[in-house]
Amino acid sequence: MCLAVIYVHAAPGQALLVAANRDEFHERPTRALAEWIDAPGVFAGRDAVAGGTWMGATRSARFALVTNYREPGVPIPPDAPSRGALVARFLQGADTPEDYLRQLATDMHRYAGFNLVVGDAQAVWYVSNRGPAARRLSPGRYALSNHLLDSPWPKSVATQARIDTVLAQAGTPDDDALFSALRNRDVAHDDALPSTGLSLERERLLSSAFIISPTYGTRASTLYALSDDGYARYVERRYDATGEPIGEQAKVWHASV
């Protein structure tokens, strides 16, 4: 997951609304959104290499997502655990978000840089192993890419503004309009690009919300909404290397909390 806009009690009728893009190398095998056979009640796509996931939800209203922290000059230890396991472990567990992150604190140094958001029907929490201590997210709007939460990267700021507009016009979340907001391909001006150690050409490519290139790009866009009355809706649209849709999965359930 490389871009997520998160509304905590800040979208009409929704306790939680997340609109997100997953960017990944096209050659990395991936399974589409489904209920996991080995973990009934967990709904998520799945990394077919390491077995974890970038984002998921459960029948009991647990939710989590992870993004990588971009730091190309920092080597990843050969024994570093998969960051996708951070999401999978929370979804399959029973700890509160706060307790989960507290237990994780002594182990975070083993991972490559990450941002992690975990939540349930009571609270949503955020932590990064490249930032300050874990914190509970108060009601409001948040944007996350490959730096710390609410870092004003152009793609994050622009996508949040587009989704704000959709919500203001529709009143309630409209899937097609939200997916359209996530498909924005505008490239940021050079003077607004973050400086993360990548080449200028690469920074330009990665500055759009929806990325298209032959080897790396937006593989899926995902919406997750938990309504105030307890209904969960999870929709994933998948794309090929040219940015064309290749499939869609949707799950709807009443969360048992």
Order of alpha helices (4+ residues) and beta strands (2+ residues): beta-beta-beta-beta-beta-beta-alpha-alpha-beta-beta-beta-beta-alpha-alpha-alpha-beta-beta-beta
